[in-house]
Amino acid sequence: MRTYLRNLSVFNKTVLFSTFIVILVGLGTAYISYQTQRNAIQDVLSNQAVGTANLWKNTLSIEDIKMAEQALSQSDPYIKRLKKSIQMINTDQSSYLMASILSAEQTSRESVRVLVTGNERVEKELGKTGIYEAPPEYMGAYNRVITLKKPVYSKVYTDQFGTWITGYVPIMEESNKVAAVFTIDIDASLLATYQRKLIASLVVGCILLFTIIIFFQDWGLRKLMAPLKELLNGIQQVSKGNFQVRMRQIDKSEIGDISWQFNEMTKKLQILFDQVAATTEHFGEKVKPKEPLKGIEKAIDEMEMIIERTKLQKELQRAEKMNAIGQLAASVAHEIRNPMTVVKGFLQIFQQKENLSEDEKGYVQLMISEISRAELIINDYLSLARPDMEHNEKIDCTSCLTNLVELLSSYALLTNNIKIDLDVRQKAYVKGSKNELNQVLLNVLKNGIEAMKDGGTLKVHLSTDLEFVHITIADTGIGMSHEELQRLGTPFYSLKEKGTGIGMMVSYQIIEKMKGKIAVTSQKDKGTTFVISLPRQHTNSPNEDAIA
């Protein structure tokens, strides 16, 4: 049942829920109406009983009532006179009234003595004793009238004589003592008859009301849900590639706003699809006509193709740029390197002369140092133009990192009081040129050390998964902005005062040649993290990867 309800449409769920609410409210209203009418009629009957008793109690003789308390037989004259008066009440009033005089002295908790009654059946049933075993509702009202000394009435009760509501009026002596209690019983079976008619009327009224409400509710909900159904159909059409579908905007309500937004969405999708098709044709791929059912899939496929073509064009442009830079670098470096070598040689000869002053020797040494630095830059440029040597070997990454960290630890400590934290817990192997990998790691480690001007800890971590070896180098230096990060690795871009940008560009080339990649994350003034990922070379020995 729960699964069935969950799978119902929104319209059916709304109808079911609202119908349930209507029925619940209707039944609640009917119940309240029934109780209100029932209590009102009961109050009318109770007030009638008390009013009649109050009216007729003055016709009764207090002396006859006192003598009736001591009577031994119903044939005593004072009992006859009281009975005659009571029978007059029964005659003058309708047949559903019955009058009685009760003794003020209670015989027990559950019974009371009836001195005189106008109903022969009751008189015969009670016998000579006149003791009436009364229901709790009757005795409760009787006790209240004795205690309060004022008229009261009982709740509806049922005994061996029928269903009744009784009104009680105290008959008082001159000493303000209750001599007896005069009662008028009203047949409450009339109330039950009225209640049955009332229930039948309420049931018929509820059925008619529910029918009318459910009819108008169904009509109203269908009118309300029609735009949503139209929206659902529109979405289905869009999923099939029909971007010409439009919804009717009937009003300016929330539904109307949804219709307007849907129409705007389909317009933009149509424009996007046309642009994608035009871009695809621009790349030389003619858009093949496809069935309308595959419009969205067609657009997605073409967008993926455009992305791939764009990536390919970027790679080709980068390769062409690097080739041009390499050729230019080789030409310039070759023309500059020879005269610089000659100049450096003569400077070294001048430096050996004894007639030079200390200042002059310092100047010569400075020139030699600058020429040496220029030679390093030229070597970097030549590395761009140097053809790739297919020299691949199995490289122990753990050994490379350990040796480089040992080599740079003293330099880092003396430069900016930097500590290098090496975390290597297993052996890891890759394939490529060991010298080139060392060049990349050395470049990244030195950049990290130089970026940490206020000292700190440079963290170096090696980890592996099934396919790659990951070398993570994280510093807490000056960091880079998003724009600086985007330009990292491009020719002639460097954040160092005397940097050329060639080192990082060469590093990216080397890692790409080794089928790997470099991922960089950085925050300004918080540091930079390099993650170098290289294809892992698995060993045949199960224990070879463990560090002793």
C-alpha positions as CSV (number, residue, x, y, z in Angstrom):
1,M,0.0,0.0,0.0
2,R,2.8,2.4,0.9
3,T,4.6,1.7,-2.4
4,Y,1.4,2.2,-4.3
5,L,0.8,5.6,-2.7
6,R,4.4,6.6,-3.2
7,N,4.1,5.9,-6.9
8,L,1.0,7.9,-7.5
9,S,1.2,11.1,-9.6
10,V,1.4,14.5,-7.9
11,F,-2.2,15.2,-9.0
12,N,-3.5,12.0,-7.5
13,K,-1.6,12.5,-4.3
14,T,-3.0,16.1,-4.0
15,V,-6.5,14.9,-4.7
16,L,-6.2,12.0,-2.2
17,F,-4.7,14.2,0.5
18,S,-7.2,17.1,0.1
19,T,-10.1,14.6,0.0
20,F,-8.8,13.1,3.3
21,I,-8.6,16.6,4.8
22,V,-12.1,17.4,3.6
23,I,-13.6,14.2,5.0
24,L,-11.8,14.7,8.3
25,V,-13.0,18.3,8.6
26,G,-16.6,17.3,7.6
27,L,-16.7,14.4,10.1
28,G,-15.4,16.7,12.8
29,T,-18.0,19.4,11.9
30,A,-20.8,16.8,11.9
31,Y,-19.7,15.4,15.3
32,I,-19.6,18.9,16.8
33,S,-23.0,19.7,15.3
34,Y,-24.4,16.4,16.7
35,Q,-23.1,17.0,20.2
36,T,-24.3,20.6,20.2
37,Q,-27.8,19.7,19.1
38,R,-27.9,16.8,21.5
39,N,-26.9,18.9,24.4
40,A,-29.3,21.7,23.4
41,I,-32.3,19.3,23.3
42,Q,-31.2,17.7,26.6
43,D,-31.0,21.1,28.2
44,V,-34.5,22.0,26.9
45,L,-35.9,18.7,28.3
46,S,-34.1,19.2,31.6
47,N,-35.3,22.8,32.0
48,Q,-38.9,21.6,31.1
49,A,-38.8,19.0,33.8
50,V,-37.5,21.4,36.5
51,G,-40.0,24.1,35.4
52,T,-42.9,21.7,35.5
53,A,-41.9,20.5,38.9
54,N,-41.6,24.0,40.2
55,L,-45.0,24.9,38.9
56,W,-46.9,21.9,40.4
57,K,-45.1,21.6,43.7
58,N,-47.3,24.3,45.2
59,T,-50.4,22.2,44.6
60,L,-49.1,19.6,47.1
61,S,-49.9,19.8,50.8
62,I,-46.9,19.7,53.1
63,E,-49.1,18.1,55.8
64,D,-50.2,15.3,53.5
65,I,-46.5,14.7,52.6
66,K,-45.5,14.5,56.3
67,M,-48.3,12.0,57.0
68,A,-47.4,10.0,53.9
69,E,-44.0,9.4,55.4
70,Q,-45.7,7.4,58.2
71,A,-48.4,5.8,56.1
72,L,-48.7,2.0,56.2
73,S,-50.9,1.6,53.1
74,Q,-51.5,3.4,49.8
75,S,-55.2,3.6,50.7
76,D,-54.6,6.3,53.4
77,P,-56.6,9.4,52.6
78,Y,-53.5,11.8,52.5
79,I,-51.8,9.5,50.0
80,K,-54.9,9.4,47.9
81,R,-55.1,13.2,47.9
82,L,-51.4,13.4,46.8
83,K,-51.9,10.7,44.1
84,K,-54.9,12.6,42.8
85,S,-52.8,15.8,42.5
86,I,-50.0,13.9,40.7
87,Q,-52.4,12.2,38.3
88,M,-53.8,15.6,37.4
89,I,-50.2,16.6,36.3
90,N,-50.0,13.5,34.2
91,T,-53.4,14.3,32.7
92,D,-52.7,17.9,32.0
93,Q,-49.3,17.3,30.5
94,S,-48.3,15.1,27.6
95,S,-48.0,11.4,28.0
96,Y,-44.2,11.5,28.3
97,L,-44.3,13.1,31.8
98,M,-44.3,11.2,35.0
99,A,-44.5,12.8,38.5
100,S,-43.3,11.3,41.8
101,I,-42.8,12.3,45.5
102,L,-39.6,11.0,47.1
103,S,-38.8,10.7,50.8
104,A,-36.1,13.1,52.0
105,E,-34.7,10.3,54.1
106,Q,-32.4,8.1,52.0
107,T,-32.6,4.4,52.7
108,S,-29.2,3.5,51.2
109,R,-26.6,4.8,48.7
110,E,-28.2,3.1,45.8
111,S,-31.9,3.4,46.6
112,V,-34.6,5.9,47.6
113,R,-38.2,5.6,48.9
114,V,-41.0,6.7,46.6
115,L,-43.9,8.0,48.7
116,V,-46.3,8.6,45.9
117,T,-46.1,8.0,42.1
118,G,-48.6,8.7,39.4
119,N,-47.6,5.8,37.2
120,E,-49.5,2.5,38.1
121,R,-46.7,0.4,36.5
122,V,-44.1,2.0,38.7
123,E,-46.3,1.7,41.7
124,K,-46.9,-2.0,41.1
125,E,-43.2,-2.7,40.4
126,L,-42.1,-1.0,43.6
127,G,-44.7,-2.8,45.8
128,K,-45.6,-1.8,49.3
129,T,-42.1,-0.8,50.3
130,G,-41.8,1.8,47.5
131,I,-38.0,1.3,47.5
132,Y,-36.5,2.3,44.1
133,E,-33.1,0.9,43.2
134,A,-31.9,4.0,41.2
135,P,-29.1,4.4,38.7
136,P,-26.0,6.5,39.7
137,E,-27.2,9.5,37.6
138,Y,-30.5,9.5,39.4
139,M,-29.0,9.2,42.9
140,G,-26.4,11.8,42.2
141,A,-29.0,14.4,41.3
142,Y,-31.1,13.4,44.3
143,N,-28.2,13.9,46.7
144,R,-27.5,17.3,45.2
145,V,-31.1,18.6,45.6
146,I,-31.0,17.4,49.3
147,T,-27.7,19.2,49.9
148,L,-28.2,22.3,47.8
149,K,-31.9,22.7,48.6
150,K,-32.6,24.0,45.2
151,P,-33.9,22.6,41.9
152,V,-31.5,20.3,39.9
153,Y,-31.8,17.9,37.0
154,S,-30.2,14.6,36.2
155,K,-28.2,13.4,33.2
156,V,-29.9,11.0,30.8
157,Y,-30.2,7.6,32.5
158,T,-31.8,4.2,31.8
159,D,-33.6,1.9,34.3
160,Q,-36.2,-0.9,34.2
161,F,-38.9,1.6,33.2
162,G,-37.2,3.2,30.2
163,T,-34.8,6.2,29.4
164,W,-35.4,9.4,31.4
165,I,-34.3,12.9,32.3
166,T,-35.5,13.8,35.8
167,G,-36.1,17.3,37.3
168,Y,-35.9,17.5,41.1
169,V,-37.5,20.3,43.3
170,P,-37.2,20.3,47.1
171,I,-40.4,20.6,49.2
172,M,-39.3,22.7,52.2
173,E,-40.7,22.8,55.7
174,E,-41.1,26.1,57.7
175,S,-37.9,25.2,59.5
176,N,-36.0,25.3,56.1
177,K,-35.7,21.5,56.2
178,V,-36.3,19.4,53.1
179,A,-39.5,17.5,53.8
180,A,-39.6,15.6,50.5
181,V,-38.4,15.8,46.9
182,F,-40.9,16.3,44.0
183,T,-39.7,14.9,40.7
184,I,-40.9,15.1,37.1
185,D,-39.5,12.4,34.8
186,I,-39.4,13.1,31.0
187,D,-39.2,10.2,28.6
188,A,-35.7,10.6,27.0
189,S,-36.4,8.0,24.4
190,L,-37.7,10.9,22.4
191,L,-34.1,12.3,22.5
192,A,-32.8,9.0,21.1
193,T,-35.4,9.2,18.3
194,Y,-34.4,12.8,17.5
195,Q,-30.7,11.9,17.6
196,R,-31.2,9.1,15.0
197,K,-33.0,11.6,12.8
198,L,-30.2,14.1,13.4
199,I,-27.5,11.6,12.5
200,A,-29.4,10.6,9.4
201,S,-29.7,14.2,8.3
202,L,-26.0,14.9,9.0
203,V,-24.9,11.8,7.0
204,V,-27.0,12.8,4.0
205,G,-25.8,16.4,4.3
206,C,-22.2,15.3,4.6
207,I,-22.5,13.0,1.6
208,L,-24.0,15.8,-0.5
209,L,-21.4,18.3,0.7
210,F,-18.5,15.9,0.1
211,T,-19.7,15.2,-3.4
212,I,-19.9,18.9,-4.2
213,I,-16.5,19.7,-2.6
214,I,-14.7,16.8,-4.3
215,F,-16.2,17.7,-7.6
216,F,-15.1,21.3,-7.4
217,Q,-11.8,20.2,-5.9
218,D,-11.1,17.9,-8.8
219,W,-12.0,20.6,-11.3
220,G,-9.9,23.2,-9.5
221,L,-6.9,21.0,-9.1
222,R,-7.0,20.0,-12.8
223,K,-7.0,23.7,-13.7
224,L,-4.1,24.4,-11.3
225,M,-2.1,21.4,-12.4
226,A,-2.6,22.0,-16.1
227,P,0.5,24.4,-16.4
228,L,2.6,21.9,-14.5
229,K,1.6,19.1,-16.8
230,E,2.4,21.4,-19.8
231,L,5.8,22.1,-18.2
232,L,6.4,18.3,-17.9
233,N,5.6,17.8,-21.5
234,G,7.8,20.7,-22.4
235,I,10.7,19.2,-20.5
236,Q,10.2,15.9,-22.3
237,Q,10.3,17.7,-25.6
238,V,13.5,19.5,-24.7
239,S,15.1,16.2,-23.7
240,K,14.2,14.9,-27.2
241,G,16.0,17.8,-28.8
242,N,13.0,20.0,-29.6
243,F,14.1,23.5,-28.5
244,Q,11.2,25.2,-30.3
245,V,8.6,24.2,-27.6
246,R,7.1,27.1,-25.7
247,M,4.7,27.4,-22.7
248,R,1.7,29.6,-22.6
249,Q,2.1,32.4,-20.1
250,I,-1.4,32.9,-18.8
251,D,-0.8,35.2,-15.8
252,K,1.9,36.8,-13.7
253,S,1.7,34.3,-10.8
254,E,4.4,31.9,-9.8
255,I,3.2,29.4,-12.5
256,G,3.4,32.2,-15.1
257,D,6.9,33.1,-13.9
258,I,7.9,29.4,-14.3
259,S,6.5,29.4,-17.8
260,W,8.5,32.6,-18.7
261,Q,11.7,31.1,-17.3
262,F,11.1,27.9,-19.2
263,N,10.7,29.8,-22.5
264,E,13.9,31.8,-21.8
265,M,15.7,28.5,-21.1
266,T,14.6,26.9,-24.4
267,K,15.6,30.0,-26.3
268,K,19.1,30.0,-24.8
269,L,19.4,26.2,-25.4
270,Q,18.5,26.8,-29.1
271,I,21.1,29.5,-29.4
272,L,23.7,27.3,-27.7
273,F,22.9,24.4,-29.9
274,D,23.2,26.5,-33.0
275,Q,26.6,27.9,-31.8
276,V,27.9,24.4,-31.1
277,A,26.8,23.3,-34.6
278,A,28.5,26.3,-36.2
279,T,31.7,25.7,-34.2
280,T,31.7,22.1,-35.2
281,E,31.4,23.0,-38.8
282,H,34.2,25.6,-38.3
283,F,36.5,22.7,-37.2
284,G,35.7,20.9,-40.4
285,E,33.2,18.5,-39.0
286,K,29.9,18.8,-40.8
287,V,26.9,18.3,-38.5
288,K,25.3,15.0,-39.6
289,P,21.5,15.1,-39.5
290,K,20.3,13.0,-36.6
291,E,16.9,12.0,-35.3
292,P,15.2,14.7,-33.0
293,L,15.3,12.2,-30.2
294,K,19.1,12.7,-30.0
295,G,19.3,16.4,-29.9
296,I,20.8,16.8,-26.5
297,E,23.2,13.9,-27.0
298,K,24.2,15.4,-30.3
299,A,25.0,18.7,-28.6
300,I,27.0,17.1,-25.8
301,D,29.0,15.0,-28.3
302,E,29.8,18.0,-30.4
303,M,30.8,20.0,-27.3
304,E,33.1,17.2,-26.2
305,M,34.6,17.2,-29.7
306,I,35.1,21.0,-29.6
307,I,36.9,20.7,-26.2
308,E,39.2,18.0,-27.5
309,R,39.9,20.0,-30.6
310,T,40.6,23.1,-28.5
311,K,43.0,21.2,-26.3
312,L,44.7,19.7,-29.3
313,Q,45.1,23.2,-30.8
314,K,46.6,24.5,-27.6
315,E,49.1,21.7,-27.5
316,L,50.1,22.3,-31.1
317,Q,50.5,26.0,-30.5
318,R,52.6,25.3,-27.4
319,A,54.7,22.8,-29.4
320,E,55.2,25.3,-32.2
321,K,56.1,28.0,-29.7
322,M,58.6,25.7,-27.9
323,N,60.1,24.7,-31.2
324,A,60.6,28.3,-32.3
325,I,62.0,29.2,-28.9
326,G,64.3,26.2,-29.0
327,Q,65.6,27.1,-32.5
328,L,66.1,30.8,-31.5
329,A,67.8,29.8,-28.3
330,A,70.1,27.4,-30.0
331,S,71.1,30.0,-32.6
332,V,71.6,32.8,-30.0
333,A,73.4,30.6,-27.5
334,H,75.8,29.3,-30.1
335,E,76.7,32.8,-31.3
336,I,77.1,34.1,-27.8
337,R,78.8,31.2,-26.1
338,N,82.1,31.2,-28.1
339,P,83.0,34.9,-27.6
340,M,82.0,34.6,-23.9
341,T,84.3,31.6,-23.5
342,V,87.2,33.7,-25.0
343,V,86.4,36.7,-22.7
344,K,86.2,34.4,-19.6
345,G,89.6,32.8,-20.6
346,F,91.3,36.2,-20.8
347,L,89.8,37.4,-17.6
348,Q,91.1,34.3,-15.8
349,I,94.6,35.1,-17.2
350,F,94.3,38.7,-16.0
351,Q,93.3,37.4,-12.6
352,Q,96.6,35.6,-12.3
353,K,98.7,38.8,-12.7
354,E,100.4,40.0,-9.6
355,N,100.4,43.7,-10.4
356,L,96.6,44.0,-10.0
357,S,95.3,45.6,-6.9
358,E,92.7,44.0,-4.7
359,D,89.9,46.1,-6.1
360,E,90.9,45.2,-9.6
361,K,91.0,41.5,-8.7
362,G,87.6,41.8,-7.2
363,Y,86.3,43.4,-10.3
364,V,87.8,40.6,-12.5
365,Q,86.3,37.9,-10.2
366,L,82.9,39.6,-10.4
367,M,83.1,39.6,-14.2
368,I,84.0,35.9,-14.2
369,S,81.1,35.1,-11.9
370,E,78.6,36.9,-14.1
371,I,80.0,35.2,-17.2
372,S,79.6,31.8,-15.4
373,R,76.0,32.7,-14.5
374,A,75.4,33.7,-18.2
375,E,76.8,30.3,-19.2
376,L,74.3,28.5,-16.9
377,I,71.5,30.5,-18.6
378,I,72.8,29.6,-22.0
379,N,72.9,25.9,-21.0
380,D,69.3,26.2,-20.0
381,Y,68.4,27.6,-23.4
382,L,70.4,24.9,-25.1
383,S,68.4,22.3,-23.2
384,L,65.3,23.6,-24.9
385,A,66.7,23.0,-28.3
386,R,68.5,19.8,-27.4
387,P,66.7,16.8,-29.1
388,D,65.2,14.3,-26.8
389,M,67.5,11.4,-26.2
390,E,65.7,8.1,-25.8
391,H,67.7,7.2,-22.8
392,N,65.3,5.5,-20.5
393,E,66.3,3.7,-17.3
394,K,64.7,2.4,-14.2
395,I,65.0,5.3,-11.6
396,D,64.8,4.8,-7.8
397,C,62.8,7.8,-6.8
398,T,63.6,7.2,-3.1
399,S,67.3,7.3,-3.7
400,C,67.0,10.5,-5.8
401,L,65.0,12.3,-3.2
402,T,67.3,11.2,-0.3
403,N,70.5,12.3,-2.1
404,L,69.0,15.7,-3.1
405,V,67.7,16.4,0.4
406,E,71.1,15.6,1.9
407,L,72.7,17.8,-0.7
408,L,70.4,20.8,-0.1
409,S,69.9,20.5,3.7
410,S,73.0,22.5,4.5
411,Y,72.2,25.1,1.8
412,A,68.6,25.5,3.1
413,L,69.7,25.8,6.7
414,L,72.4,28.4,5.9
415,T,70.2,30.4,3.4
416,N,67.0,31.1,5.4
417,N,67.2,28.7,8.4
418,I,65.0,26.2,6.6
419,K,64.6,22.6,7.6
420,I,63.7,19.9,5.0
421,D,61.3,17.2,6.3
422,L,61.6,14.1,4.1
423,D,58.8,11.5,4.4
424,V,59.7,8.4,2.3
425,R,58.3,5.1,3.6
426,Q,58.7,2.8,0.6
427,K,60.7,2.2,-2.6
428,A,59.2,3.6,-5.8
429,Y,60.5,3.3,-9.3
430,V,59.8,5.2,-12.6
431,K,61.2,5.1,-16.1
432,G,63.1,7.9,-17.7
433,S,66.4,9.8,-17.5
434,K,67.8,10.0,-13.9
435,N,69.7,13.2,-14.7
436,E,66.6,14.9,-16.0
437,L,64.5,13.8,-13.0
438,N,67.2,15.1,-10.7
439,Q,67.2,18.4,-12.6
440,V,63.4,18.8,-12.1
441,L,63.5,17.9,-8.4
442,L,66.5,20.2,-7.8
443,N,64.7,23.0,-9.5
444,V,61.5,22.6,-7.5
445,L,63.3,22.2,-4.2
446,K,65.5,25.3,-4.8
447,N,62.4,27.3,-5.8
448,G,60.7,26.3,-2.5
449,I,63.8,27.2,-0.4
450,E,64.1,30.6,-2.1
451,A,60.4,31.3,-1.6
452,M,60.6,30.8,2.2
453,K,62.4,34.1,3.0
454,D,61.3,33.9,6.7
455,G,62.4,30.3,7.2
456,G,60.2,27.3,8.1
457,T,59.9,23.7,7.0
458,L,60.0,22.4,3.5
459,K,58.1,19.1,3.4
460,V,59.0,16.4,0.9
461,H,56.7,13.4,0.7
462,L,56.6,10.3,-1.6
463,S,53.6,8.1,-2.0
464,T,52.3,5.6,-4.6
465,D,49.1,4.1,-5.9
466,L,48.6,1.3,-8.4
467,E,49.5,3.5,-11.4
468,F,51.5,6.5,-10.3
469,V,54.3,7.6,-8.1
470,H,53.5,11.0,-6.4
471,I,56.3,13.3,-5.2
472,T,54.9,16.2,-3.1
473,I,57.0,19.2,-2.3
474,A,55.3,21.8,-0.1
475,D,56.7,25.1,1.1
476,T,55.3,27.9,3.4
477,G,56.7,30.7,1.3
478,I,55.3,33.7,-0.4
479,G,52.9,31.7,-2.6
480,M,51.3,32.7,-5.9
481,S,48.1,34.4,-7.0
482,H,45.7,32.7,-9.4
483,E,47.1,34.7,-12.3
484,E,50.7,33.9,-11.4
485,L,49.8,30.2,-11.1
486,Q,48.3,30.2,-14.6
487,R,51.5,31.6,-16.1
488,L,53.8,29.2,-14.3
489,G,55.9,27.2,-16.8
490,T,55.5,29.6,-19.6
491,P,58.7,30.9,-21.4
492,F,60.6,33.7,-19.7
493,Y,58.2,34.0,-16.8
494,S,59.7,34.0,-13.3
495,L,58.9,35.4,-9.9
496,K,62.6,35.6,-8.9
497,E,64.5,38.8,-9.4
498,K,67.2,37.1,-11.5
499,G,65.2,34.2,-12.9
500,T,64.5,33.6,-16.5
501,G,61.6,31.1,-16.2
502,I,63.5,28.6,-18.3
503,G,64.0,26.2,-15.4
504,M,60.3,25.6,-14.8
505,M,59.6,25.4,-18.5
506,V,62.3,22.7,-18.9
507,S,60.9,20.9,-15.9
508,Y,57.4,20.8,-17.4
509,Q,58.9,19.4,-20.6
510,I,60.9,16.7,-18.9
511,I,57.9,15.5,-16.8
512,E,55.6,15.5,-19.9
513,K,58.3,13.5,-21.8
514,M,58.2,11.0,-18.9
515,K,54.4,10.7,-19.4
516,G,53.8,12.4,-16.1
517,K,52.2,15.7,-15.0
518,I,52.8,18.5,-12.5
519,A,49.9,19.8,-10.4
520,V,50.5,23.0,-8.4
521,T,48.3,24.6,-5.7
522,S,49.2,27.9,-4.1
523,Q,47.9,30.6,-1.9
524,K,49.3,34.1,-1.5
525,D,51.5,34.4,1.6
526,K,50.6,30.8,2.7
527,G,52.8,28.7,0.4
528,T,52.9,26.5,-2.6
529,T,52.6,22.7,-3.1
530,F,54.0,20.9,-6.1
531,V,52.8,17.3,-6.8
532,I,54.8,15.5,-9.5
533,S,53.1,12.3,-10.7
534,L,55.0,9.8,-12.8
535,P,53.9,6.4,-14.2
536,R,55.0,3.7,-11.7
537,Q,57.3,0.9,-12.7
538,H,56.4,-2.3,-10.7
539,T,59.1,-4.7,-9.6
540,N,59.0,-8.4,-9.9
541,S,60.1,-9.0,-6.3
542,P,57.4,-8.5,-3.6
543,N,60.0,-7.2,-1.1
544,E,61.8,-4.9,-3.4
545,D,59.5,-1.9,-2.7
546,A,60.0,-2.0,1.0
547,I,62.6,0.2,2.7
548,A,64.9,-1.7,5.0
